[in-house]
Amino acid sequence: MKLLIQHGTIVNENNIFDGTVIVEDSKITKIVDGDTIPNASFDDVIDASGCFVLPGLIDDHVHFREPGLTEKADIDSESSAAAAGGITTYFDMPNTVPQTTTLEALEDKFKIAAQKSHVNYSFFFGATNDNVELFSKLDPHRIPGIKLFMGSSTGNMLVDRREALEKIFSTAQMPIMVHCEDTDIINRNMAEAKLKYGDDPKVSHHPEIRSTEACYQSTKLAVELATKHHARLHIAHLTTAKELELLADGITAEVTPSHLYFCDRDYTSLGTRIKCNPAIKSQTDRDALRQAVADGRIAVIGTDHAPHLLAQKEGGCAKAASGMPMIQFSLVTMLELVDQGVLTLERLVELMCHNPADLFGVRNRGYLREGYQADIVLVRPNTGWTVTKDVIQSKCGWSPMENHMYLWRVERTICNGHTVYQNGTVDTSYIGQPVAFR
């Protein structure tokens, strides 16, 4: 299969230029500056006029809920949402049922994805208080790293023993992605909130309970442990201006589109639809994160895509589930921030394509380069459309972006040279590839 993508505007490696991409089978074979077309025949020609041509996105942080929680999401539905959003590669988190904390559970996930994932995939291995001895048996060429819940979260994977933390940071030979929130601070804040506001405080109090201090103290400890043991620390979903002070050489951080787009004022209109852990915080925090994304202190944009049924989102701080589905709308949300001047299009591609590939050592993805896998997304500006229920691919059937009008559209998603998404339709017959790591 030989494919020609012409007349598009390529955004890649800090350059924007009108160019042509040639794909043969699953790989990019040539990138031409301009519209000069080699004297060859093609099986398919894509006219990308008016579109920007980007590398396929890599989302380093998703919860696709399979196995065990498939009433709200599964690998089939959420990889479809990824394809519709321009994401061609994802790394799934271990807090499923069973948890991905044994070699057998990890292997089972790979088997499921090999049958059901419509884009490329890999899985984090989950750390617990007592499974460090398994780290040496993990294949670093198959998975991106270790996921550590170093503080309060869902999924019963809390690691809070100092001895266990020391072992994890001193033993892991691959990136450690850490969810940082201090459990004791959160529990104390929740007890105080219940005394003031009742057994289920309104969701507007969520950032007071899962507070700046809870995030800062946990992140501070993670940085200290990583520095002490020379570990490769990647801080998941950083949410506060104060935490930015902790970033140092060799320590990277991720921010989600949700924490860049929303702030605590949005609880009034969206309620628990934007309840997530760590919490959406103040406008000051949001603006500080935006600045850090623009100036290079933040390395990666990952969604923390975490679907729940709407019935599970009912209640307040104590009862409503935390997490939201965002993978289908992460790219167009970030493109909206490009239009607002928050960051450049070149920087967006660094954050969502190049940097995740470099940080985790992804082989032959994340860039438009000759010899790389043909993971490509075409996006079209100035094309108004509104998010309605019928366009939502996620199994949970809702989005915090419902009724929002976007001016950018994902026109086509190409995964390993195959068009997996086009004109609102996902090709669910296509199965992506397991990711290889250097």
Secondary structure, DSSP 8 states (H G I E B T S, - for coil): -EEEEEEEEEEETTEEEEEEEEEETTEEEEEEESS---S---SEEEE-TT-EEEE-EEEEEE---TTT-TTT--HHHHHHHHHHTTEEEEEE-S-SSS-S-SHHHHHHHHHHHHHH-SSEEEE-EE--TT-GGGGGGS-TTT---EEEEEES-SSS-B---HHHHHHHHHH--S-EEEEEE-HHHHHHHHHHHHHHH-SS--GGGHHHHS-HHHHHHHHHHHHHHHHHHT--EEE-S---HHHHTT--TT-EEEE-HHHHH--GGGHHHHGGGG--SS----HHHHHHHHHHHHHTS--EE---B----GGGG-SSTTTS------GGGHHHHHHHHHHTTSS-HHHHHIIIIIHHHHHHTBSS-SS--TTSB--EEEEESS--EE--GGG--STT---TTTT-EES-EEEEEEETTEEEEETTEE-TT----B--B-
